[in-house]
Every structure is written in C-alpha cells, then in structure tokens.
Amino acid sequence: MFRIAAAAAALVLCASGAAQAQTASPLVNHFVRMCGAANGDATKALAEADRAEWIAIPASAFADTEMPFTNLNVRMGSADDSLIMLMVGDLEEVVDGMTMHMKACGVVAVPVEDGVDLSRGVQSELQSWLGMKPHPMVRRDDMIGYAFTLDENGSRRSLEGRSEAAMTQAAMTGRLNMIMVGVEEGSTLLFYAVPSL
C-alpha cells in the first residue's frame, strides 16, 4: 500500500526537518507536530511539513497502489535515517450500511535498510500523549484507535466506555475525532481522522 520509488526515497534521506521533542518517539513527535496539534487539519499539517522543508510527492506516484484517499497530498521527510511520509486527504468507508466521510491526516514510517526502527514505543508514547486508553470499538485489522471529542477549549474528552449510539451521534454532529495506530505492510502508521456521516 505504501510503496515508494527508490529515487524519491534517496532524495528524502537528504532532507530533514527539526522535530519538537514531546515524546521519546520521533514518529509520534512528527505526528503530534503535523497532525495532532492541528486536530487533523490538512492545511496546517502541510504548512508545517513545508516549513520543515519536506519534499512534496505527487499523488500520481501512488496511482498504482490501493490508496483509499481522494484529494491526496503527500510530503516526505526523514528522522534518524528513516523515511517518514505525511499524508492528508479524504477517505470514505461504508460502516453498517452508512457511508462515512473522513478528513485524514497521518504520518507513515517507511522501513529503510540500516535506518532506525521508528515503530519502537509508538503505541505507548501515543497513549501517554493522548492521556487515554484505546477505544475497543475503534479497531481495524492490526490497528488500534482512540476516540474523543474536543471541548470548547480544544481539550480532548475520551469516548472510552461510551455506547455505539454516542459514537454515532458524535460522528453525525462532526464532533468525533479518532486516532489510529498500527503496522501495515511493514510501515508504521499514525492517522488522525475526523469522520462525518
């Protein structure tokens, strides 16, 4: 799913942006800086990547993959001699017969030979940063997720323990926020999604 051209990978290894140290995980730090701090806002995430001089990769580079995005924008940078992609765009998924639209912002650590394994500690550091436990209803394959709303001050309020009806209501009103983390085809993914029905 997240295959990249070797030429693009070589270019990106030469460019890196300074990371703000919020956790012990470089990948979580990039996610927090680009997606988390902006509550998944694609424009802010892309602006942060551009400030860090990450390289823009055309969406056409992913035309032959099974990428589920529309309006896809990709930036590539590096950390500890490993590649990281920022991906923002729109997703659609059918859940219980209803089409769910999602604005998504994510970072993906792409394994590189002799690079540092950026997957270490990602789940525990993300959970510590969020200050909440994963939500049992927000799972997909090997990915776990967190569900929350934002209060009037922008603080996260966990939906852990809330009913499916409460989750649906939050989605219908555009208040549901989800963060997913996991590994797919060897790449570590962290995604912030704001769904609506």
Secondary structure, DSSP 8 states (H G I E B T S, - for coil): -----HHHHHHHTT-------SSS-HHHHHHIIIIITTTT-HHHHHHHHHHTT-EEE-GGGGTTS----EEEEEEEEEETTEEEEEEEEEEEEEETTEEEEEEEEEEEEE--TTS--TTTTHHHHHHHHHTS---TT-EETTEEEEEEEE-TTS-EEE-TT--HHHHHHHHHTT--EEEEEEEETTEEEEEEEEEE-
